[in-house]
Amino acid sequence: MEILLSVIFGFSILISIGALFYVMIAHNWKSFLVLGVGMLPISLYFLSGEPPVQYFGFFSLICFIVAISLYIKNMKSSAFQ
């Protein structure tokens, strides 16, 4: 079980680093969605900690909110064209 947990966190860190670079290059809703999904295991781990550490757990939620707002903005701008 310990090996599986470390593999999940390792892949999550690799995916989130790659997605973070992708977010810096392309500011679209898909990149924020991938970053939110990639950071989900780490965010859930931080949410189980003490109250000051729990605030780092909301990073994945913030990525999902930004992805939804960019998706809505994209849909509104494409509807007017």
C-alpha positions in Angstrom: 0.0 0.0 0.0 2.9 2.4 0.8 4.4 1.8 -2.7 1.1 2.5 -4.4 0.6 5.7 -2.5 4.1 6.9 -3.4 3.6 6.1 -7.0 0.3 8.0 -7.1 1.9 11.0 -5.5 4.9 10.8 -7.8 2.7 10.7 -10.9 0.6 13.5 -9.5 3.6 15.7 -9.0 4.9 14.9 -12.5 1.6 15.6 -14.1 1.1 18.8 -12.1 4.6 20.1 -13.1 3.9 19.4 -16.7 0.5 20.9 -16.6 1.8 24.0 -14.8 4.2 24.6 -17.7 1.3 24.1 -20.1 -0.8 26.6 -18.2 2.0 29.2 -18.5 2.1 28.7 -22.3 -1.6 28.2 -23.1 -4.1 30.0 -20.9 -7.1 27.9 -21.7 -9.7 26.0 -19.7 -8.3 22.6 -20.6 -4.9 23.3 -19.2 -6.4 24.5 -15.8 -8.6 21.4 -15.8 -5.6 19.1 -16.3 -3.7 21.0 -13.6 -6.7 20.6 -11.2 -7.0 16.8 -11.9 -3.2 16.4 -11.5 -3.2 18.2 -8.2 -6.2 16.4 -6.8 -4.4 13.7 -4.8 -2.0 16.2 -3.3 -4.8 18.6 -2.5 -6.8 15.9 -0.8 -3.7 15.0 1.3 -3.2 18.6 2.4 -6.9 18.9 3.2 -6.5 16.2 5.8 -3.8 18.1 7.7 -3.9 20.9 10.3 -5.8 24.1 9.6 -2.8 26.2 8.2 -1.8 23.3 5.9 -5.4 22.8 4.7 -5.4 26.0 2.7 -2.9 24.5 0.3 -5.6 21.8 -0.4 -7.8 24.4 -2.0 -5.4 24.9 -5.0 -7.1 22.1 -7.0 -10.6 23.7 -6.3 -9.2 27.1 -7.5 -8.0 25.5 -10.7 -11.4 23.9 -11.3 -13.1 27.3 -10.7 -10.8 29.1 -13.1 -11.3 26.3 -15.7 -15.1 26.7 -15.4 -14.9 30.5 -15.7 -12.6 30.3 -18.7 -15.0 27.8 -20.3 -18.0 30.0 -19.8 -16.0 33.0 -21.2 -15.0 31.0 -24.2 -18.5 29.8 -24.9 -19.9 33.4 -24.6 -17.2 34.8 -27.0 -17.7 32.0 -29.6 -21.5 32.5 -29.4 -21.2 36.1 -30.6 -19.0 35.3 -33.7 
